[in-house]
């Protein structure tokens, strides 16, 4: 295709003589944005720290933009601008070389809502709508990374603010709540650049509502991390014989718990035990016997169910009796009161709430936890405060069932 002689068109941008920019980078980003939207291309004929000269890619075109730096600041200003193209359409393109990662980030940064940005496919649609060009999935992904760093800061800067955040967070006062002496602990991995694990301890109040007792972020799950967590937890929840802590069968928890909490009792999550390969592979079809043995309060019923389970699954019976001990998983043999808490589902619910936030900065995760539980506490307080019951609503419901 040859150039159309005598054909001219305006670039339809907002550039004008005397226009100023914060720095050279802003000038280049706006120039690339205008070029992509109007489907024309340009090149830098001259570029330095103090001077910029952009021309149309078509050598005979009269389009021109010249800008230079102020002597006393980093700001640039346009001192010569010709916004009329005299070239043909052979340089019009929908796959623009000027659409960089940074440009995509600047275009999509306003689409963030509550620190949650668009997906990669949505970014592709946004770029096509705003810049009128097609970009690859990989370029959009790189742009989304830069976009998140603009909104949430870079990973290095995020971690730099954590000590200050801890200092501020430690000054918050939490009200004491009546809770059942059964705590579920667990860890969930974070998806940030530096990784880490969020450790948390969850309990239930007299209304069976879950509430967070303690949480922290560590580099990994090991003996040192869980020792640190349990020592901090001990300053909030005292070590007493009527205290029960439920967890999965993670070796570091098993090793550390008895060293920190010498009087409290440790139990294992029933759901995690069924995922144990030694049990799952041999008695999948006989899980009902295992569930019955776990849940019963009677020694006789426990013995009957376990003997039947052992007769049908000898390997699983050996693991449950010798490797784990009845006291760790059987409610009938447990030395304290587990109530109806035989799994760590109450702490897994926190992990599900924070599914999206796990890739966010640590300070944002902490603020999100505080905000969400604070809203729940206010709702519960308003609900209970509006009642004229002698007992809490849950106890009142039980009394009504008994009276009926």
KAVENVEN-V131202 format. One record per pair of residues at least 4 apart in sequence whose ideal C-beta (glycine too) atoms are under 8 Angstrom apart, sorted by the first residue. I is the first residue (numbers start at 1). J is the second residue. Records with the same first field share a line. If there is no record, write none. Layout:
I=J / J
//
This chain:
1=88 / 89 / 90
2=88 / 90
3=7 / 58 / 60 / 87 / 88 / 90
4=88 / 89
7=86 / 87 / 88
8=84 / 85 / 86
9=84 / 85
10=83 / 84 / 85
11=15 / 34 / 38 / 40 / 63 / 83 / 84 / 85
12=38
13=34 / 38 / 83
14=34
15=19 / 30 / 31 / 34 / 65 / 78 / 81 / 83
16=78 / 81
17=78 / 79 / 80 / 81
18=77 / 78 / 79
19=77 / 78
20=75 / 76 / 77
21=26 / 27 / 30 / 67 / 75 / 76 / 77
22=26 / 74 / 75
23=27 / 74 / 75 / 76
24=28 / 49 / 52 / 69 / 74 / 76
25=29
26=30 / 76
27=31 / 52 / 67 / 76
28=32 / 52
29=33 / 102 / 103 / 106
30=34
31=35 / 42 / 54 / 65 / 98
32=36 / 98 / 99 / 100 / 103
33=37 / 103 / 106 / 107 / 131
34=38
35=40 / 41 / 42 / 96 / 98
36=96 / 98 / 99 / 103 / 131 / 132 / 133
37=130 / 131 / 132
39=92 / 93 / 94 / 96 / 132 / 133
40=56 / 57 / 63 / 85 / 91 / 92
41=56 / 57 / 91 / 93 / 96 / 97 / 98
42=54 / 55 / 56 / 57 / 63 / 65 / 98
43=54 / 55 / 57
44=52 / 53 / 54
45=53 / 54 / 55
46=51 / 52 / 53
47=51 / 52 / 53
48=52
49=69
50=68 / 69
51=66 / 67 / 68 / 69
52=65 / 66 / 67 / 68 / 76
53=64 / 65 / 66
54=64 / 65 / 66
55=61 / 63 / 64 / 65
56=61 / 62 / 63 / 64 / 85 / 87 / 91
57=61 / 91
58=85 / 87 / 88 / 90 / 91
60=86 / 87
61=85 / 86 / 87
62=82 / 84 / 85 / 86
63=82 / 83 / 84 / 85 / 86 / 87
64=80 / 81 / 82
65=78 / 80 / 81 / 82
66=78 / 79 / 80 / 81
67=76 / 77 / 78 / 79
68=76 / 77 / 79
69=73 / 74 / 75 / 76
70=74 / 75 / 76 / 77
87=91
93=133
94=132 / 133 / 134
95=133 / 134 / 135
96=131 / 133
98=103
99=103 / 104 / 127 / 131 / 133 / 135 / 139
100=104
101=105 / 139 / 142 / 143 / 145 / 146
102=106 / 143 / 146
103=107 / 131 / 143
104=108 / 123 / 127 / 135 / 139 / 140 / 142 / 143 / 144 / 146 / 147
105=109 / 143 / 144 / 146 / 147 / 150
107=126 / 127 / 130 / 131
108=112 / 117 / 118 / 123 / 126 / 127 / 143 / 144 / 147
109=147 / 150 / 151
111=117 / 118 / 122 / 126
112=116 / 117 / 147 / 151
115=151 / 152 / 360 / 364
116=356
117=144 / 147 / 148 / 151
118=122 / 123 / 126 / 144
119=123
120=124 / 137 / 140 / 141 / 144
121=125
122=126
123=127 / 140 / 143 / 144
124=128 / 134 / 135 / 137 / 140
125=129
126=130
127=131 / 133 / 135 / 140
128=132 / 133 / 134 / 135
135=139 / 140
136=140
137=141
138=142
139=143
140=144
141=145
142=146
143=147
144=148
145=149
146=150
147=151
148=152
149=153 / 154 / 155
152=158 / 360 / 361 / 364
153=157 / 158 / 161 / 361
154=158
155=159 / 192 / 193 / 194 / 361
156=160
157=161
158=162 / 192 / 361 / 362 / 363
159=194 / 362
161=165 / 361 / 363
162=166 / 362 / 363
163=167
164=168
165=169 / 362 / 363 / 366
166=170
167=171
168=172
169=366 / 370
172=370
175=377
177=205 / 211
178=205 / 206
179=203 / 204 / 205 / 206 / 211 / 213
180=203 / 204 / 205 / 206 / 339 / 341
181=240 / 242 / 243 / 244 / 336 / 337
182=203 / 204 / 244 / 245 / 246 / 337 / 338 / 339 / 341
183=201 / 202 / 203 / 213 / 233 / 237 / 243 / 244 / 245 / 246
184=201 / 202 / 203 / 245 / 246 / 247 / 269 / 341 / 343 / 344 / 345 / 346 / 347
185=199 / 200 / 201 / 202 / 229 / 233 / 245 / 246 / 247 / 253 / 344 / 347
186=199 / 200 / 247 / 248 / 344 / 347 / 348 / 351
187=197 / 198 / 199 / 200 / 218 / 221 / 250
188=197 / 198 / 200 / 351 / 354 / 358
189=195 / 196 / 197 / 198 / 358
190=195 / 196 / 197 / 198 / 217 / 358 / 359 / 362 / 365
191=195 / 358 / 359
192=196 / 358 / 359 / 360 / 361 / 362
195=219 / 220
196=217 / 218 / 219 / 220 / 362
197=217 / 218 / 219 / 220 / 221 / 225
198=215 / 216 / 217 / 354 / 358 / 365
199=215 / 216 / 217 / 218 / 221 / 225 / 226 / 229
200=212 / 214 / 215 / 347 / 350
201=212 / 213 / 214 / 215 / 229 / 233 / 237 / 347
202=210 / 211 / 212 / 213 / 346 / 347 / 349 / 350
203=210 / 211 / 213 / 346
204=208 / 209 / 210 / 211 / 341 / 346
205=209 / 211
206=392 / 394 / 395
207=380 / 384 / 392 / 393 / 394
208=394
209=376 / 380
210=346 / 349 / 350
211=373 / 376 / 377
212=350 / 369 / 373
213=233 / 236 / 237
214=229 / 232 / 233 / 236
215=366 / 369
216=228 / 229 / 232
217=362 / 365
218=225 / 228 / 229
219=225
220=225
221=225 / 226 / 250 / 252
222=226 / 252
223=227 / 252 / 255 / 256
224=228
225=229 / 252
226=230 / 252 / 253 / 256 / 257
227=231 / 256 / 259 / 260
228=232
229=233
230=234 / 256 / 257 / 260 / 261
231=235 / 260
232=236
233=237
234=238 / 239 / 260 / 261
237=243
238=243
239=243 / 260 / 261 / 262 / 263 / 264
240=263 / 264
241=263 / 264 / 265 / 336
242=336 / 337
243=261 / 263 / 264 / 265 / 336
244=264 / 265 / 266 / 267 / 334 / 336 / 337 / 338 / 341
245=257 / 261 / 264 / 265 / 266 / 267
246=266 / 267 / 268 / 269 / 338 / 341 / 342 / 343 / 344
247=253 / 257 / 266 / 267 / 268 / 269 / 344
248=253 / 268 / 269 / 272 / 344
249=254 / 268 / 269 / 272 / 273 / 276 / 324
250=254
251=255
252=256
253=257 / 266
254=266
255=259
256=260
257=261 / 264 / 266
258=262 / 266
261=266
264=336
265=334 / 335 / 336
266=328
267=328 / 329 / 334 / 338 / 342
268=272 / 273 / 324 / 328 / 329
269=273 / 342 / 343 / 344
270=274 / 291 / 294 / 329 / 342 / 343
271=275 / 343 / 344 / 345
272=276 / 343 / 344
273=279 / 290 / 320 / 324 / 329
274=279 / 280 / 287 / 290
275=280
276=280 / 319
277=281
278=282 / 315 / 316 / 319 / 323
279=283 / 290 / 313 / 316 / 319 / 320
280=284
282=313 / 315 / 316
283=287 / 289 / 290 / 309 / 312 / 313 / 316
286=290 / 309 / 312 / 313
287=291
288=292
289=293 / 305 / 306 / 308 / 309 / 312
290=294 / 305 / 309 / 316 / 320
291=295
292=296 / 301 / 305
293=302 / 305 / 306 / 309 / 330
294=329 / 330 / 331 / 342
295=331 / 342
296=301 / 302 / 305 / 331 / 332
297=331 / 332
298=302 / 332
299=303 / 332 / 333
300=304
301=305 / 332
302=306 / 326 / 330 / 332 / 333
303=307
304=308
305=309
306=310 / 317 / 320 / 321 / 330
307=311
308=312
309=313 / 316 / 317 / 320
310=314 / 316 / 317 / 318 / 321
311=317
313=317
314=318
315=319
316=320
317=321
318=322 / 323
319=323 / 324
320=324 / 326 / 329
321=325 / 326
324=328 / 329
325=329
326=330 / 332 / 333
327=333 / 334 / 335
330=334
331=338 / 342
334=338
338=342
341=346
344=348
345=349
346=350
347=351
348=352
349=353
350=354 / 369
351=355
353=372
354=358 / 365 / 368 / 369
356=360
357=364 / 365 / 368
358=365
360=364 / 365 / 368
361=365
362=366
363=367
364=368
365=369
366=370
367=371
368=372
369=373
370=374
371=375
372=376
373=377
374=378
375=379
376=380
377=381
378=382
379=383
380=384
381=385
382=386
383=387 / 393
384=392 / 393
387=393
389=393 / 396
390=396
391=395 / 396 / 399
392=396
393=397
394=398
395=399
396=400
397=401
398=402
399=403
400=404
//
